[in-house]
Amino acid sequence: MNLLGIFWAIGCILAAMIWEGGHPAALVNGPAFLIVIAGTCGCVMVQYPLKIFIGALKRFGWLVKPPMQDLAAQVALLEGMATLARQQGLLALENEISKIDEPFLSKGIQMVVDGVDKEQVVHLLENEIEFEQHELEQSAKVFEALGGYAPTMGILGAVLGLIHAMGLLDQPDKLGPAIAVAFVATVYGVGACNIIFLPTGNRFKGIAHDVGFYKNMILEGILSIASGENALQLKRRMEVYTEAHH
């Protein structure tokens, strides 16, 4: 749905352009694309380490398929493990670890089975959540930075195009098209900023919040199991998260 929004916005712009008698081909310009998109990426690579920049670009696919957080399935799994731990002891959970698909939950249960102190479990898992949140926040900031530089690069491209157009004053038949092409860079910059970069950055902030919410719910469940609570008590703890999620 998120990627559909990008295509919808671009489609509306092109439809309006055609409606007014323009032609979409007028927006196709290689030099303008190079200045705005490649130039903007270069600016952001100055601001952020290459690893963070590439990591953010790789997460662009989240607009199509964001990380899955099946809260109901995890609650059911936690309830089952709580029941097993109450009936057979925490060591009985060791055989269940290999069946867990969520690495965060698997790591937490393994620490509980190994007898790690509850405070240490909380410290380690909260640190992991915090580090992940920082990484996701950096990805969001990369796209916000792209959105910040793109319009300026668009203006730079337009100015360079106008400089070229001014050299054609003695050729009136070429002057008009040259000026039109100059402003394509501005369209690229403003369009990429407001249709792709800034919305993607804000979407990543929402995903980061959802991921943190999901991991904190799992952490709460792990602590409930480590404390020897039964499935009903654990379910009551989880209701705070499942109800808030809805």
C-alpha positions in Angstrom: 0.0 0.0 0.0 2.9 2.4 0.8 4.5 1.9 -2.6 1.1 2.3 -4.2 0.9 5.8 -2.8 4.1 6.8 -4.6 2.7 5.5 -7.9 -0.6 7.1 -7.2 1.0 10.5 -6.6 3.2 10.3 -9.7 0.2 9.1 -11.8 -1.9 12.0 -10.7 0.9 14.5 -11.7 1.3 12.9 -15.1 -2.5 12.8 -15.6 -2.8 16.5 -14.8 0.1 17.2 -17.2 -1.5 15.3 -20.1 -4.9 17.0 -19.2 -3.2 20.4 -19.7 -1.8 19.3 -23.1 1.7 18.4 -22.0 3.6 15.2 -22.7 5.2 13.0 -20.0 8.3 12.6 -22.3 9.1 16.3 -21.5 10.0 15.2 -18.0 12.6 12.7 -19.2 16.0 14.2 -18.9 19.2 12.3 -18.1 21.4 15.2 -17.0 18.7 16.5 -14.7 18.3 13.1 -13.1 22.1 12.7 -12.7 22.4 16.1 -11.0 19.4 15.7 -8.7 19.3 12.0 -7.7 22.9 11.1 -7.9 24.0 14.5 -6.6 21.6 14.2 -3.6 22.9 10.7 -2.8 26.4 12.1 -2.8 25.4 14.8 -0.3 23.9 12.3 2.0 27.0 10.1 1.8 29.0 13.0 3.1 26.6 13.3 6.0 26.3 9.6 6.9 28.8 6.6 6.7 28.4 4.5 3.6 27.2 1.5 5.7 24.3 3.4 7.1 23.4 4.9 3.7 23.4 1.5 2.0 21.5 0.0 4.9 18.8 2.6 4.5 18.4 2.0 0.8 18.1 -1.8 1.4 15.2 -1.1 3.7 13.4 0.7 1.0 11.7 -2.6 0.2 9.8 -2.3 3.5 7.4 0.0 1.6 6.3 -3.2 -0.1 6.8 -5.7 2.6 7.4 -4.2 6.1 8.7 -6.5 9.0 6.0 -8.8 10.2 4.8 -8.5 13.7 2.2 -11.1 14.5 1.3 -10.2 18.0 -1.5 -12.8 18.4 0.8 -15.6 17.3 3.6 -14.6 19.7 1.1 -14.3 22.6 -0.2 -17.8 21.9 3.4 -19.1 21.8 4.3 -17.4 25.0 1.2 -18.7 26.8 2.1 -22.2 25.7 5.7 -21.9 27.0 4.4 -20.4 30.2 2.2 -23.5 30.7 5.0 -25.8 29.9 7.4 -24.1 32.3 4.9 -24.2 35.1 4.2 -27.9 34.6 7.7 -29.2 33.8 10.1 -26.5 34.8 12.1 -23.9 32.8 14.5 -26.5 31.5 11.6 -28.1 29.6 11.7 -25.0 27.3 15.1 -25.9 25.9 13.4 -28.3 23.4 11.1 -25.6 22.3 13.8 -23.1 21.4 14.5 -24.6 18.0 10.8 -24.2 17.1 10.8 -20.4 17.7 11.0 -18.3 14.5 11.6 -15.0 16.2 15.3 -14.6 17.0 14.7 -12.1 19.8 12.3 -14.5 21.6 14.6 -17.4 21.0 17.6 -15.5 22.5 15.5 -14.5 25.6 14.2 -18.0 26.3 17.7 -19.4 25.9 19.0 -17.0 28.6 16.1 -17.9 30.9 16.8 -21.7 30.4 20.5 -21.1 31.1 19.6 -19.5 34.4 20.7 -15.9 33.6 19.5 -13.5 36.3 16.3 -11.7 35.3 17.8 -8.3 35.7 20.6 -9.3 33.3 18.1 -10.6 30.8 16.2 -7.3 30.9 19.5 -5.3 30.6 20.7 -7.4 27.6 17.4 -7.5 25.7 16.6 -3.8 26.4 20.0 -2.9 25.0 19.3 -4.9 21.8 16.0 -3.1 21.4 17.7 0.2 21.9 20.4 -0.5 19.4 17.9 -1.7 16.8 15.8 1.4 17.4 18.9 3.6 16.8 19.7 1.8 13.6 16.1 2.2 12.3 16.1 5.8 13.3 19.3 6.4 11.3 17.6 4.9 8.2 14.7 7.3 8.7 17.1 10.2 9.0 18.9 9.2 5.8 15.7 9.6 3.8 14.9 12.8 5.6 18.3 14.1 4.6 17.7 13.0 1.0 14.4 15.0 1.1 16.3 18.0 2.5 19.0 18.1 -0.2 16.9 17.1 -3.3 15.1 20.4 -3.8 18.3 22.4 -3.5 20.0 20.1 -6.1 16.9 20.6 -8.3 17.5 24.4 -8.2 21.2 23.8 -8.9 20.2 21.8 -11.9 17.8 24.4 -13.1 20.4 27.2 -12.8 22.9 25.1 -14.8 20.3 24.5 -17.4 19.5 28.2 -17.6 23.2 29.0 -18.0 23.2 26.7 -21.0 20.0 28.3 -22.3 21.5 31.8 -22.1 24.1 30.6 -24.6 21.3 30.0 -27.1 20.0 33.6 -27.2 21.0 33.9 -30.8 19.0 30.8 -31.6 15.4 31.6 -30.6 14.1 28.2 -31.9 16.3 26.4 -29.4 15.9 28.8 -26.5 12.4 27.8 -25.5 13.0 24.0 -25.3 16.3 24.6 -23.4 14.6 26.7 -20.8 11.9 24.0 -20.4 14.5 21.3 -19.9 16.2 23.5 -17.3 13.2 23.4 -15.0 12.9 19.6 -15.2 15.6 19.4 -12.6 13.4 21.4 -10.2 10.5 19.0 -10.8 12.8 16.1 -10.0 14.1 17.7 -6.8 10.7 18.8 -5.4 9.0 15.7 -6.6 11.5 13.2 -5.2 11.5 15.1 -1.9 7.8 15.2 -1.3 6.7 12.0 -3.0 9.4 9.6 -2.1 12.1 10.7 0.4 10.2 12.5 3.2 7.2 10.1 3.2 9.6 7.1 3.3 11.5 8.6 6.2 8.3 9.2 8.1 7.1 5.7 7.3 10.3 4.3 8.7 9.7 6.1 11.9 6.3 4.3 12.1 7.9 1.0 11.4 10.6 1.6 14.1 7.8 2.3 16.6 6.0 -0.9 15.7 9.1 -3.0 15.9 10.0 -1.5 19.3 6.4 -2.1 20.6 6.6 -5.8 19.4 9.9 -6.5 21.0 8.9 -4.9 24.3 5.8 -7.1 24.3 8.0 -10.2 23.8 10.4 -9.0 26.6 7.4 -8.7 28.9 6.4 -12.2 28.1 9.9 -13.6 28.7 10.0 -12.0 32.1 6.6 -13.4 32.9 7.8 -16.9 32.1 11.1 -16.4 34.1 9.0 -15.3 37.1 7.0 -18.5 37.0 3.7 -16.9 36.2 1.0 -19.0 34.7 -0.6 -18.6 31.2 -3.5 -16.5 32.6 -1.2 -14.0 34.3 0.9 -13.8 31.1 -2.2 -13.2 29.0 -3.2 -10.3 31.2 0.2 -8.8 30.8 -0.1 -9.2 27.0 -3.6 -7.7 26.8 -2.0 -4.3 27.4 -0.1 -4.6 24.1 -2.7 -6.4 22.0 -5.4 -3.9 22.9 -3.1 -1.0 22.3 -2.1 -2.5 18.9 -5.7 -2.6 17.8 
